[in-house]
Amino acid sequence: MKKFLAVLLTGVMALTMLTGCGSEKKTVKVIDIELTNEEYAFGVDKTQPELLEAVNEFIREIQGNGVFDEICSHYFGDGTPVPVTSAAYDESKDQLVVATNAAFEPFEYMQGDSYYGIDMEIAARLAEHLGKELVIQNMEFEAVCLSVGQQKCDVAMAGLTVREDRMEHVNFSDSYYDASQKLIVASDDKEFDSCTDAASVEAILKTKDGTMKVGAQTGTTGQFYAEGDADWGFDGFDMEVIGYKNGSLAVQDLLNGNINYVIIDSAPAACITEAINELQ
């Protein structure tokens, strides 16, 4: 997994992690057990069925010709991430307007004025494929599908798990990525070391009461999993669930001892924990 330390953590966050001379360095770790099984897809404007057809055709094309694997190798292999630039919105131009939440590495994040990530590279290639100029609108995660549903954007590309409630706002494309949620704990937490599957992790989490706190990015599957979601069959836990703007803030709070656990998507979990541990 590549190290994007400057991207994941702001200067303020880095300062809060500094410890006094001689003090023991704190780190975090991911419990390498998939707690959920999900599919990522793109959310397309319901009033543009021709765009949905084009997006599905494009997904099949890049998965068949090796382009998707090449893009993924930029973040999971030895490749180099490619910066993506957004044009300014201009309704007089033929543009593809993409809604995202650029705080979800390795799928979408920013470095300077440039966008990076699997979704962003796909967006750039999709716009080129369609012969359109790419415009990226960065917003809160919970607003991504809503903005498309209100016809303010054409497509949502934000590591979106296919969910029934989101279908009220968008038509989902074919799935392009299989994802899961994972648990992050302090490195000295040995309670989950003997776990072998999701059931054994959940059995431990179910013993925790409201005095314990678990963090998740607001509006994501991690939050639904921790709080409980009948549509997904998530029972939830008795712990207090704390929502964060992004996973990095949640893991930072875990490191600072303000919460006990974090539950976020597996790929961001790996990126964030590696980045934070490198700074210790």
Wavefront OBJ file of the C-alpha trace (Angstrom):
o trace
v 0.000 0.000 0.000
v 1.455 3.332 -0.954
v 2.214 6.004 1.622
v 0.412 9.315 1.158
v 1.227 10.862 4.522
v 0.764 14.480 3.566
v -2.575 13.749 1.970
v -4.165 11.802 4.790
v -3.101 13.944 7.716
v -3.116 17.716 8.021
v -0.440 19.594 9.872
v -2.714 20.095 12.845
v -3.404 16.377 13.085
v 0.290 15.592 12.885
v 1.061 17.973 15.718
v -1.494 16.341 17.987
v 0.256 13.023 17.558
v 3.619 14.209 18.801
v 4.575 12.690 22.135
v 7.041 13.850 24.745
v 10.650 12.716 24.774
v 10.994 9.197 26.045
v 7.286 8.422 25.906
v 6.095 5.217 24.272
v 4.944 5.636 20.689
v 1.318 4.731 20.051
v 0.233 2.995 16.867
v -2.899 1.375 15.472
v -3.631 -1.797 13.539
v -6.315 -3.231 11.283
v -7.963 -6.494 12.284
v -7.663 -8.319 8.967
v -11.151 -9.818 8.909
v -13.906 -8.704 6.539
v -16.962 -7.719 8.558
v -19.213 -7.049 5.542
v -19.413 -7.793 1.842
v -20.289 -4.816 -0.359
v -20.203 -3.643 -3.948
v -19.095 -0.204 -5.099
v -20.843 1.417 -8.062
v -21.317 4.869 -9.561
v -24.551 6.793 -9.021
v -25.948 8.242 -12.255
v -28.553 10.963 -12.767
v -31.933 9.269 -13.184
v -32.867 11.684 -15.986
v -29.904 10.542 -18.099
v -30.491 6.867 -18.975
v -28.134 7.193 -21.933
v -25.331 8.189 -19.534
v -26.011 5.131 -17.367
v -25.735 2.925 -20.453
v -22.487 4.634 -21.445
v -21.034 4.271 -17.930
v -21.864 0.559 -17.825
v -20.320 0.068 -21.247
v -17.208 1.908 -20.088
v -16.904 -0.205 -16.914
v -17.064 -3.382 -18.994
v -14.462 -1.986 -21.379
v -11.852 -1.002 -18.767
v -12.326 -4.230 -16.841
v -11.875 -6.210 -20.035
v -8.864 -4.413 -21.501
v -6.785 -4.188 -18.326
v -7.174 -0.437 -17.753
v -9.000 -0.914 -14.452
v -6.241 -3.204 -13.151
v -3.672 -0.645 -14.288
v -5.424 2.134 -12.355
v -5.660 -0.045 -9.236
v -1.932 -0.817 -9.502
v -1.261 2.901 -9.040
v -2.566 2.550 -5.466
v -2.175 -1.126 -4.564
v 0.918 -1.987 -6.572
v 4.102 -0.416 -7.904
v 2.450 2.133 -10.203
v 2.430 5.894 -9.731
v -0.839 7.730 -8.971
v -1.929 10.032 -11.770
v -3.121 13.554 -10.869
v -6.536 14.551 -12.203
v -7.461 18.180 -12.830
v -10.961 19.587 -12.672
v -12.144 22.231 -15.113
v -14.280 25.108 -13.876
v -17.988 24.504 -14.199
v -19.465 26.216 -17.254
v -23.017 25.348 -18.287
v -22.292 26.529 -21.819
v -19.738 23.715 -22.273
v -20.190 19.986 -22.777
v -19.000 18.783 -19.380
v -19.215 15.677 -17.214
v -19.865 16.903 -13.666
v -18.766 14.385 -11.043
v -19.784 14.580 -7.380
v -17.274 13.189 -4.894
v -16.018 13.376 -1.330
v -12.247 13.667 -1.701
v -11.402 12.282 1.728
v -11.517 8.578 0.988
v -8.087 7.406 -0.073
v -7.306 5.422 -2.183
v -10.546 6.089 -4.098
v -10.605 9.896 -3.978
v -8.403 12.420 -2.229
v -6.597 15.667 -2.955
v -2.995 16.780 -3.024
v -2.739 20.487 -3.655
v -5.246 21.404 -6.344
v -5.136 17.973 -7.977
v -7.428 15.018 -7.395
v -6.082 11.504 -6.997
v -7.585 8.069 -6.488
v -9.088 5.114 -8.295
v -12.439 6.822 -8.837
v -10.832 10.065 -9.987
v -8.656 8.350 -12.565
v -11.702 6.464 -13.810
v -13.605 9.767 -13.966
v -10.884 11.326 -16.117
v -10.881 8.408 -18.518
v -14.687 8.319 -18.610
v -14.868 12.000 -19.511
v -12.307 11.453 -22.264
v -14.262 8.434 -23.487
v -17.435 10.531 -23.653
v -15.660 13.466 -25.302
v -16.549 15.769 -22.413
v -14.628 18.116 -20.156
v -14.298 16.828 -16.599
v -15.601 18.887 -13.676
v -15.204 17.527 -10.141
v -17.386 18.865 -7.353
v -15.958 18.049 -3.898
v -18.572 17.932 -1.123
v -19.640 16.214 2.078
v -20.201 12.491 1.561
v -23.866 12.644 2.537
v -24.518 15.219 -0.216
v -22.960 13.236 -3.065
v -26.007 11.219 -4.164
v -28.388 14.059 -3.324
v -26.543 16.455 -5.634
v -26.957 13.995 -8.506
v -30.604 13.453 -7.639
v -31.122 17.222 -7.849
v -29.420 17.299 -11.285
v -26.587 19.457 -9.974
v -24.096 16.762 -10.998
v -24.182 13.984 -13.585
v -22.633 11.123 -11.677
v -21.534 10.319 -8.113
v -18.107 8.688 -7.833
v -17.190 8.395 -4.174
v -16.559 4.786 -3.171
v -20.331 4.337 -3.057
v -21.766 1.114 -1.714
v -24.966 0.116 -3.497
v -27.825 0.793 -1.072
v -31.599 0.832 -1.497
v -32.011 4.272 0.086
v -29.464 5.818 -2.285
v -31.494 4.519 -5.218
v -34.056 7.190 -4.384
v -31.583 9.717 -5.761
v -29.519 7.851 -8.370
v -29.482 4.896 -10.707
v -26.509 2.721 -9.826
v -24.154 1.523 -12.503
v -22.843 -2.009 -12.663
v -20.539 -2.807 -9.755
v -16.834 -2.192 -10.341
v -15.255 -3.027 -6.964
v -15.874 -5.478 -4.111
v -15.384 -3.904 -0.691
v -15.773 -4.651 3.014
v -15.619 -3.022 6.437
v -12.769 -3.692 8.853
v -12.074 -2.925 12.492
v -9.173 -0.719 13.610
v -7.849 -0.916 17.169
v -4.825 0.256 19.141
v -1.790 -1.906 18.400
v -1.567 -3.027 22.013
v -5.181 -4.260 21.972
v -4.888 -8.073 21.922
v -8.589 -8.835 22.402
v -9.231 -9.677 18.744
v -5.977 -11.513 17.995
v -7.579 -14.963 18.180
v -10.553 -14.053 15.950
v -10.831 -15.980 12.715
v -14.028 -14.624 11.150
v -16.593 -11.825 11.313
v -18.753 -13.726 13.793
v -15.939 -13.977 16.327
v -15.154 -10.250 16.018
v -18.828 -9.361 16.384
v -19.162 -11.621 19.433
v -16.552 -9.504 21.221
v -18.039 -6.192 20.064
v -21.472 -7.269 21.308
v -20.103 -7.519 24.846
v -19.304 -3.795 24.859
v -21.755 -1.299 26.370
v -22.424 2.405 26.041
v -19.281 3.318 27.944
v -17.285 2.264 24.882
v -17.036 4.368 21.729
v -16.624 3.370 18.082
v -15.876 5.845 15.303
v -16.951 5.779 11.654
v -17.187 8.184 8.736
v -20.626 9.785 8.773
v -23.067 8.407 6.213
v -20.955 5.374 5.297
v -21.502 1.648 5.693
v -19.213 1.676 8.726
v -21.669 3.906 10.562
v -24.659 1.812 9.493
v -22.865 -1.358 10.572
v -22.010 0.032 14.019
v -25.405 1.643 14.665
v -27.490 -1.136 13.110
v -29.387 -1.080 9.829
v -32.435 -3.294 9.265
v -32.275 -2.990 5.469
v -28.765 -4.411 5.495
v -29.362 -6.880 8.284
v -26.876 -5.139 10.596
v -27.774 -5.642 14.252
v -25.492 -2.879 15.469
v -23.835 -2.649 18.876
v -24.580 -1.016 22.233
v -21.496 1.192 22.019
v -21.746 4.921 21.419
v -21.152 5.601 17.714
v -19.193 8.765 16.902
v -19.412 10.155 13.363
v -16.474 11.853 11.625
v -16.033 13.778 8.377
v -13.461 11.211 7.272
v -11.728 8.075 8.429
v -8.437 9.819 9.202
v -10.068 11.938 11.903
v -11.627 8.841 13.432
v -8.334 6.944 13.567
v -6.617 10.034 14.969
v -9.170 10.121 17.778
v -8.523 6.431 18.425
v -4.811 7.119 18.644
v -5.483 9.964 21.069
v -7.502 7.647 23.293
v -10.845 9.405 22.792
v -12.569 6.371 21.258
v -11.987 2.626 21.474
v -12.473 1.391 17.916
v -12.912 2.543 14.320
v -14.871 0.758 11.593
v -14.229 1.890 8.007
v -13.785 0.449 4.518
v -10.854 -1.928 4.159
v -8.755 -0.042 1.582
v -8.921 3.337 3.377
v -8.310 1.516 6.668
v -5.010 0.186 5.350
v -3.912 3.564 3.932
v -4.825 5.533 7.045
v -3.240 3.200 9.596
v -0.025 2.979 7.598
v 0.160 6.752 7.256
v -0.512 7.437 10.923
v 1.925 4.769 12.101
v 4.658 6.198 9.858
v 4.323 9.524 11.665
v 4.837 8.022 15.105
l 1 2 3 4 5 6 7 8 9 10 11 12 13 14 15 16 17 18 19 20 21 22 23 24 25 26 27 28 29 30 31 32 33 34 35 36 37 38 39 40 41 42 43 44 45 46 47 48 49 50 51 52 53 54 55 56 57 58 59 60 61 62 63 64 65 66 67 68 69 70 71 72 73 74 75 76 77 78 79 80 81 82 83 84 85 86 87 88 89 90 91 92 93 94 95 96 97 98 99 100 101 102 103 104 105 106 107 108 109 110 111 112 113 114 115 116 117 118 119 120 121 122 123 124 125 126 127 128 129 130 131 132 133 134 135 136 137 138 139 140 141 142 143 144 145 146 147 148 149 150 151 152 153 154 155 156 157 158 159 160 161 162 163 164 165 166 167 168 169 170 171 172 173 174 175 176 177 178 179 180 181 182 183 184 185 186 187 188 189 190 191 192 193 194 195 196 197 198 199 200 201 202 203 204 205 206 207 208 209 210 211 212 213 214 215 216 217 218 219 220 221 222 223 224 225 226 227 228 229 230 231 232 233 234 235 236 237 238 239 240 241 242 243 244 245 246 247 248 249 250 251 252 253 254 255 256 257 258 259 260 261 262 263 264 265 266 267 268 269 270 271 272 273 274 275 276 277 278 279 280
